Amino acid sequence: MYADDYLRPWYDAVVDLVPGYEPFDAHTHIGSNDPDGYRSSADELLGALAEIGSRAAVFPMHEPDGYPPANDHVIEQARESDGTLVAFCRLDPHAADPAGEAERCLDAGARGIKLHPRAERFRLEEPETEPIFAVANERRVPVLVHAGRGIPALGRDAVELSERFPDARIILAHAAVCDLAWIWREAASHPNLFFDTAWWNATDLLTLCALVPPGQIVWGSDAPYGTPLQSTLLGFRAALQAGVAPEAVAVIGGEQMRRLCDGEEPLDLGPAPGREVVPSDLLLGRVSSYLQTAVGRMLLREDADEYLALTRLACDVGDDASEAPACRSVLALLDRFDHYLEDQPEELAKEGARRFPGLHLVVTAATVALTPDVALPPDPEPVAAGERSA
């Protein structure tokens, strides 16, 4: 997991605006065989959740050899977690009798289903998916579907499935970025269609929170690809900047996902705020654009130094400018990024081949630049040597 303590001041500042919420992460994984090189044990996940006192829905990472043993492992780990983990079974529609595997896992204690069209190479329109959604409809359980990068659009199939199976709660992961350009128009008329916030791009998260009814958004971290603490920080800042009321943000952060997993009726939190409530600032837009370019280069494992340098120059707006508080916060995050790279050479040497060192800090800086109206910590100093917790 990333070093969350670098981000703790920003997390504390935003969570103070949403009192009384009980976190429930909609999107986490455990496993050790994913071809992408990421790994997470149940203990590692529980440690990350403990940073913010959260529960979580959990499902297997990609298992090229099939899911029944991995599903059994997730169910057992959830059983041993005293309610912190809620098991979802992962299914490959092309495997033998996926609906039967869903029923077996739900009978054994799973509370939902995970489908990943990219990893398992299928489309929602394929006939093999229908029996899975029929089981979800009968059992009234959520089906979380990868709807991020690396796949063709799947939104029209998801809308059709939500109409055919009204008691299945379909959660489109990663802010449904593959279809977000239009699917927000369908959300209000399809109340069993939900969207999780397990995504890193602040513009996408602002779009989601402004255009989709808040009762159809659930917070997710995508752990171990993100962390519960950082994803809360990103999702809550986007929601508050988009005009979602703090009480509704609390439901997004946990209560709605708990209700879905427990088979209860979801809460209706009213209409989406609308795009008109999201302000635009040219100077902060420059800051965010350079940071987003840096993030893109980091994801490609390319040098982002020039764009981080341009970000620092773009933050030189003057002490009296209205943008100055956000810019000072961005600069503090970039200082912490530099310190992060200097502070843990052994960890970075071990994980750098599959991770993107410091990405969490740059992503957060880009989000701060686009959410200037949300509370910030009092100009934090860079973390001092030896200050960071283990």
C-alpha positions, -999 to +999 in steps of 0.1 A: +000+000+000+011+036-006+023+057+023-010+073+034+005+094+061+018+118+035-018+126+027-033+126+062-036+164+066-057+166+034-078+136+045-085+151+079-095+184+064-121+169+041-135+143+065-141+170+091-167+183+066-186+150+066-192+142+103-206+109+114-201+088+083-193+051+086-170+041+057-178+011+036-155+006+006-173-008-024-142-020-044-112-039-030-093-070-040-071-097-025-050-122-043-014-131-053-017-145-089-027-114-110-006-112-141-003-074-136+021-080-107+000-064-080-005-084-048-026-080-016-033-103+013-063-100+035-041-087+063-026-060+041-061-049+030-073-049+066-044-027+076-052-002+049-089-002+059-079+003+096-063+036+086-098+051+083-119+025+103-136+012+072-154-020+062-152-032+025-166-054-001-137-077-013-133-100-042-105-119-059-079-103-081-075-118-116-070-156-113-060-170-148-066-206-136-102-199-125-121-185-095-137-212-073-107-217-050-101-179-049-138-173-041-136-198-012-105-180+001-123-146+000-153-160+017-132-175+044-112-143+049-144-123+052-158-148+077-126-144+099-127-106+097-156-101+122-176-082+096-149-059+083-148-077+050-179-086+030-172-112+003-181-109-034-175-138-057-157-132-090-171-150-121-158-157-156-189-160-178-170-183-202-163-208-174-184-238-167-217-229-151-209-194-137-245-190-124-240-222-104-208-208-090-226-176-080-253-196-062-227-217-045-208-187-032-239-168-022-251-198-002-217-199+014-218-163+026-209-141-003-230-109-006-224-099-042-208-106-075-178-091-094-174-092-132-143-080-151-149-078-189-113-068-196-095-095-176-120-122-186-124-109-222-162-108-225-189-083-233-220-078-212-242-084-243-230-120-245-257-146-236-234-162-210-239-132-187-277-134-185-279-163-161-255-144-137-277-114-137-308-136-132-292-150-100-284-114-088-320-104-095-334-134-076-311-129-047-312-090-048-274-087-046-251-062-062-230-070-093-199-048-096-187-045-132-153-032-143-162-001-165-128+016-167-100+014-191-092-013-216-127-022-227-152-012-253-183+007-242-206-014-221-231+012-208-259+004-232-258-033-222-257-023-185-288-001-190-306-029-208-297-054-180-308-030-153-342-029-170-345-066-175-333-074-139-347-046-117-338-063-084-301-067-094-281-037-082-255-031-110-225-010-099-204+003-128-169+006-114-143+034-120-170+061-124-181+043-156-155+063-175-160+042-206-196+055-209-198+086-187-202+109-216-238+099-219-249+073-193-254+100-167-286+109-186-300+074-179-291+072-142-322+089-127-346+067-147-326+035-138-325+035-099-308+001-097-278+014-117-249+026-095-214+040-100-184+037-078-157+064-074-127+040-077-109+063-101-081+088-101-090+116-126-105+146-108-124+158-139-141+124-143-150+124-106-164+159-107-185+150-138-198+119-120-208+138-088-223+167-107-244+147-132-254+115-114-279+115-085-259+111-053-279+081-041-265+062-071-229+068-063-208+046-039-173+052-027-146+027-037-108+026-035-098-002-059-073-013-032-045-023-036-043-001-067-054+028-045-059+031-008-091+038+012-076+069+027-066+085-006-097+075-025-119+090+003-099+122+000-104+123-038-140+112-039-152+135-011-134+166-025-150+160-059-185+154-044-183+185-022-170+207-050-198+194-072-224+206-047-233+173-031-246+180+005-223+167+033-252+144+045-254+128+011-216+125+009-218+105+042-242+081+025-219+078-006-190+070+018-206+040+033-243+037+041-255+031+006-230+003+000-240-013+033-276-012+023-269-028-011-249-056+006-275-062+032-303-064+006-320-033+018-336-006-004-311+021-013-317+056-001-329+082-026-308+114-020-325+135-046-314+148-080-278+154-092-265+189-085-260+197-122-230+210-141-238+246-134-226+244-098-191+234-107-170+266-111-141+269-135-108+288-128-084+293-157-053+296-135-061+265-115-070+247-147-035+253-159-021+238-127-043+207-130-036+202-167+002+200-160-004+176-132-027+154-152+000+153-180+026+143-153+003+116-141-001+103-177+037+101-181+041+084-147+015+058-157+037+051-188+068+050-165+082+080-183+099+111-168+074+137-155+099+162-142+093+189-168+056+189-162+060+190-124+083+220-129+057+237-151+032+230-123+054+248-098+056+278-122+019+278-128+013+280-090+032+313-088-001+332-089+008+357-062+001+356-024-030+378-027-047+358-055-078+339-048-061+308-062-032+311-037-044+287-010-050+259-035-016+266-051+002+265-018-015+232-010-004+218-044+032+229-038+031+212-004+020+180-020+048+183-046+073+188-018+060+157-002+063+139-035+100+148-036+104+136-001+086+104-007+110+095-035+140+103-012+126+087+020+122+050+010+147+039-017+144+002-006+106+002-010+107+020-043+134-004-056+113-033-047+080-020-060+089+004-087+087-021-115+050-025-110+039+006-092+042+043-100+062+058-072+046+089-058+016+089-081-008+091-052+006+125-043+005+139-078-031+127-083-041+143-051-025+176-061-044+176-094-076+170-074-069+199-050-064+222-080-099+214-093-116+215-059-105+249-045-137+256-026-133+225-004-114+229+029-076+225+029-052+218+058-033+248+071-004+250+046+014+218+058+052+216+057+070+188+039+073+157+060+106+158+080+130+130+078+120+103+103+085+118+108+068+093+085+052+064+103+061+029+093 
